[in-house]
Amino acid sequence: MKKVLILSPHFPPSGGPAVQRMTKVVRYLPEFGWEPVVLAKSPTKNEPRDDVLLKEFPSELRVFRISGLNIPQAVNCFIVRALLRAFIQPDLNRVWAERALPSARKLLEDGSFSAVYSTGPAGAHWLGWKLKREYGLPWIMDIRDLWTSAFTYKPVSFFHAAIDRGYEKSFLESADRVSCVSEAYPSILQELYPEVAARKFVVVPNGYDEADFTPGVESSDTGFLISYVGSVYDFMVKPRAQGWKRFFEPLISGGPAVPIRSPEPLIFAVRALLDKVPEAMENVRLRFVGSFPDSYRRMLSDYNLEDCVENIGYVNHSRAVTEMQVAAVLVLIQDGYGSEIDIPGKLYEYLRSGTPVLGLLRDGLAARLIRESSAGEVIYPTDRQGVSRVLLDWYRRWREGKPLSDPDMAYIRRFTRREQTRLLAEHLDEIEKIPS
């Protein structure tokens, strides 16, 4: 079996969405002829844990954990991170990458590895780039999120933006393949760096794992439960400057800031539903599974919804999937200019759950995925009346025992984690044959 060195700072027992892709890759990659060996970051006390995910790994999996930059929670603020970011490039994970470099060299020195695969933040790609230059091994650079082209990108200064673009260009030119979770990423990166060969870019989307879903789980005993599974953010993001103006960020932007995951339209719609159908108070529940900022807790009080809303905080991935299955409605929220090209990883699990999905989204790839799978409805993120209309209609249909959606499971089954890992293995097979 051929061996691939996986560089993944975020890895179980760390929890959260950042670890899901690699959890499934290392689980299924041996089925397709590749033995993964992982270099990961040691988990810290400040981050969520999901020890259950460790049970998914092959017993022979080797994982080497190296400590990164651990910012104490007491000083974990924007100003501290900005100061550190001003002196550490390409990102704060460079500290982990520098510390992991000796371990990577020791693993590669016997010549038994056939490829290197880096995923996640720029620091991991810096390590992959470094190893590519030293050992000449085929290297796949996995892009889960755009970097300098992301709608949430905020360079510390014009100077730092130029450094980031320089690193990004070097990484893309050195990689043998650039795997992207979104079909929109290749064209965006090629437009920014036309000298990078188009053949390098491939799409390996996220997905769901059939093994995560429990047969027979139903929502009948939970009432009309409206759930949002994942973290809710209260920070604002300004639209990116366009064209040549982008090279002068962060001095200029493309417009006023907008919240990227505000539940306000949803909270408004629940209040409107209860006002129109008072007896619905016995059935309607709004549940947030994940972090929920204090600013939105105050909003619940303003709308007088404390009695029918609950936040159960962070849960492990297994519990999160169960929450998706028991809900009557699942809500997905994503706003901000540029968010149209992103597909949140949890959307694939939303679709597989079979629960109707209400997407508060701009018209883009995630919205298209919901529509093409017939999984639910899409409303513009700030359209409070539109959200109210859908919830009222769905509640009435739920009371009548009518289905709220008719998901196309044959379409959804295209996105299994095993299938995505098979695609990755094919690309590893291809670059393994490239002469060094």
N, C-alpha and C positions, 0 to 999 in steps of 0.2 A: 504494500500500500504506500502511495506517495504521501509525503508529509508537507504540510503548509503551516508556516508560522503566522499566527493571528495576533495582530497588535490591536487590542481593544481596551482602552482605559476603563470604560464602564462595563462591568461584568459581574454576574452573581458571585457572592451573595448580595451585592448591591442591588437595589430594586429600582422600580420606575420604568418608564417607557424606553430609556436609552439602552437597556440591556436585553430587550426582547429579541431583537434581530439576531444577535450573536448567540443567544441561548439556543435558538432553533438551528442555527448554522452548525454549531458544534454537535448538536444532537443528531442531525441527519447527514452530515457530510461523509462520515465513514461508509454509509450505504452506497456512495458513488465513488469509492476508491481513494478517498483522501483522509488522512489522519490529521486532525487539527492539534496543534500545540499552542497554548495561549499565553501571551504576556499581558497581564492586566494590572490595574491599579488596586492597591490594598484598600478595602472599604474603610470609611471614616465614621465617626460617631454622628456626624452631622447629616448623613445621607440616609434615605430609607433602605431597609434591608428586606430581602425576600429569600430566606433560606430554603424555601420549598423548591425554588428553581434548581437548586443544586442536585435534586433527585433526578433531573432530566438528563444529566450528563452521562456519557459512557463511563463505565468504571475505570477504564484505562486512560481517560483523559488527563493530560498533564497541564496544569495551570501554574504559572509562576507569577506571584504578586509582588509588586514593587510600590513603595509608598510614593505619593505625589506631594504637591503643595497642599498642606492642610491648614486652611484658614479657620482659626477658632470662631465658633458661632458668635461669641461676644463682639467680634470685630468684623463679622461677615457682612459688610455694607458696601454700597455702590462706590463710595469714595476710595475705600481700601482696595477694592478690585481694580478700579481705574488706575490707581497709582502703580499697582503691581503690573497691570497690563501695559503701562507705559514703558516698562523696562524688560518685559519678558515677551519675546516673539517666537513663534507666531501666535501662541496663546498660553494660558497658564499651565496647560498640560505639557509644555516644553520641559518643566521641571521633572515630571514623571518620565518623559522620554529620555532625558539625559541620564537619569538613574537606571532606566531599563536597558540602555544601550550596551553596557558590559554583559548583561545576561543574554541579550540577543546575540551578541558576538560569540559567546561561549556555546550557545545552541547551534549556531550556523557553522562553526569552525570545522566540524567533522564532515561537512559536505552532504549530509543526508537529507536536507530539505530541498524540495523542488520549487517552492514558491513562497512569497510573502504576501500577506493580505492585511491592510490597515483599514480601520473603520472608525467613524466618530469625529471627534474634534481635530483641529489642525495639528495639535501636538503629536497625535498618533501618526498622521501623514508625514510629519517631519521625520519621525523615526523610520517609517517605511522608505522615504526618500534617501535618508542616510544609509540604510542597509542596501538599497538598490545601488548606490554609488560605490559602496565598499565591496559588495559580493557579486553584483551583476545578476542576482536572481530575478526571475519574473515577478512582477509586483502588480497587484490589483489594489487600486485606491477606491474605497467604497464611500460614496457620498450620500449620507443619510439626510443631510441638510446642506443647502447652499451656504457658502461662506461670505465672500465679499459681495455677492449678488442677492443675499437673503434680504427679505423685506424688514427683518429685525436687526440688520447689521448696523452697528454703531462704532465706527473707528474712534480711537482716542483723539486723533488729530489727523490733519492732512498728511503729515509725514508718516504716521503709522498706517494710514490707508494705503500709501504707496508701498510700504514694506509688505503689507498683507498681500497685495496684488502681485508683488514680486515672488513671494513664496508660493502663492497659488499657481502662478504660471510655471514655476520650476517643478512643482509637484506634478502637474498635469502633463508636462513635457516628458518627465522621467517615467511615469507609470506606463505599464504595458497595456492595462485596461483600466477604465474608469467606470465603475458600476454605479448607477444612479437609481434611487428609489422612485423618482418621478420621471415620466417621459418628457417633461418640459426641460429638465436640467441640461441635457446634452446641447440643445440648440442655444440655450442661454450662455453656456460656457464657451461654445464654439464662436459665438458672436463676440464675446469678450476677448477670447484668445484664438484668433483664426489660424494661427500657426500650429495649433495642436491638431493632429490628424483625426478626422471624423471617425475612422475605424476603431479608435480606442474606446469610444463611448458605447456602453451597453446599458440596458435597463433591467434591473433586478428588483422588482417592487417588493414592498412589504406584504404581509399576508396574515393568515391565521393558522393555528394548529388544531386539527380535528381532535387531537387527544386532549385538548384543554376543555372541551365542551362535554358536559354531563348529559347523557340522554334522559329524557323525561322531565327535565326541569321546566316548570310552567309558572306563569304569572297570575294564575287565577285567584290565589289567596292573598295577593298583595294589593288589591284594589287597583285604581287607576294610578299606577306608580310611574311618575315621570322622572327619569334618572339622567344625570350627567356624570359619566365615569371619567375621571381624570382631574388634573389640577385646573383651577380657575385662576386666571391672572388679573391683577388690577392695574398693571402698568400700561402706559400709553406709548405708541410708536408713531413717529412721523413718517409720512410717505417718502420713499427714496427720491432724491433728485434724479432727473432724467437727462440722457444724452451726456454732453461734455460737462455739464454741471456736476455730475456724479464724482468727478475727479477732484472736486473741491469740498467734499464732505470731510468733517462734520460742520463746516462753516455755513453750509446752506442745506435746505431740505426741500421736498416737493410739496409741502402743504402742512396744514395743522395736524396735530397728533390725534390718533384714535385709539380706543382700548381694543386689544386684540381678542379678548375673551370675556366680554361683559355679559353677565346673565340678566341684565336689566330688562331687555325685551321679553325674556322668558318669564321673569318674575311678574312683570306687568301683565302678561297674558294669563298667568295662573290667577292673579287677582281678578282680572276681567271675567274669567270663566266662573269663578266663585260668585261674583256679583250677579252674573246673568242666570246662573243655576245654583241658588243657595244650598240646595240639598246635596250638591256635589261635595260639600265639605266632608261628608261621611266617607267618601271614596278617594278623593284626590290627595295625593302625596307627592311632594317634590323632594328628591333626594340628590345630594351632591356627594360623590364618592371621591375623595381626594382633598387637597388643600383648598381652603376657602377663606379669602382675606377678610379682615375685620370690616373693611369698607362696605363689603356686600352684606355682611351680617346686619349692619345698620340699615341697609336698604330693605332687608326683610322686615325690620321693625317699622320702617316708614310705610310699607305696604300692608302692615298688619297681617303678616303671613307666618309668624313664628310657630303657630300651632300645627301647620301642615307641611313645614319644611324641616328637613334634617340634614346634617352634615356628619358623615361617619368617618371622615378623615382618610388618611392613607391606609390602603389594604394591600395585601400581596396580590400577585397576578391571578392566582387561582380564584380568590374571592372576587376580584374585579370582573372576571369572566362570568361568574355566577350572578353577579349583580346585573350584568347585561341581559342574562337570560330571564331573570325574574321580573324585569321591568315591563310595563305596558307600553312605554314610549322611551326611546333613547334620544338624547339631545347632543348635537355636535355644534360647537361654537368656534368660529375662526373668522377674524376680520383683519383689515389692514391691506393697503394697496400692495399687491404682490403676493398675497396669500392665495390667490387663484391657482398658482402652480404647485401648491403643496397638498399632499394627501396625508392627514394625520394617520399614524400607524394603527391606532385603535379602530379606525373606521372599518377595516377589514373584519375585525372581530365583531364590531357592531352588526355588519351585514350577515355574518355567519350565525349570529345569535337568533336571527329570524325576527327579532323585535323591530317594530316600525321605527324608522329613524327620521327625526326632525332636524334637518341641517340648517343652522343659521350661518349661511355661507355666501360669499360672493360667487358669481357664476364662473366656475373654473373646473379643475380636474376632480376635486372631491364632490362637487355638486353633480358633475356628470356621472360619477361612479354610482351615486345614490339613485339617479334617474335611470341609468342603464340597467341597474339591477332590480328596478321596481321596488326598492326597499323603503320608500317613504316620500317625504316632501322636502323641498328646499325653499327657504325664505331668506331674503336679504337680511344681514345681521341686525340692522337697525329698524326693520319694519315691524314695529310692535303690533300694529293692527293685523298684519299678515300672520304673525305667530298666533295671535288671539283667535283668528278665524280657523286656523288648522286645529288648534287644541280643542276648541268648542265642537268642531265637526267630529273629531276623533273621539271625544268623550261621549257624544251622543251615539256614535256607532258602537262604541265599547259597551254602553248600557244596553244596546239592542242586540248584543252578541254578534255583531258583524265584524269581519276582519278589517284592520286598518291599513294593511298593505298586503301585497302578494309577491314576496321576493322571489327572484329567479335564481334558485339554488344551483342550477346547472352553470349559470354565469358566475356565481360567487365561488364555486368550487375551483375555478381557475387560479385562485389566489392562496392555495395552501402553502404552508411553510416548506413542506417537503418538495413541492414543485419549484419553489424559488431557490431552494438549496441545490436542486438538480441543475438549474440554469447556471448557478454559480460554479458548480463542479465542471460543467461544460466549458466555461470560460477559463477555469484553471487548467483544464486539459489542453486548451488551445494555446495559452501562453507558455505552458511548460515545454512546448515543442519549438518555441522561438529561440533561435541561436543566441547565446549570450555575447 
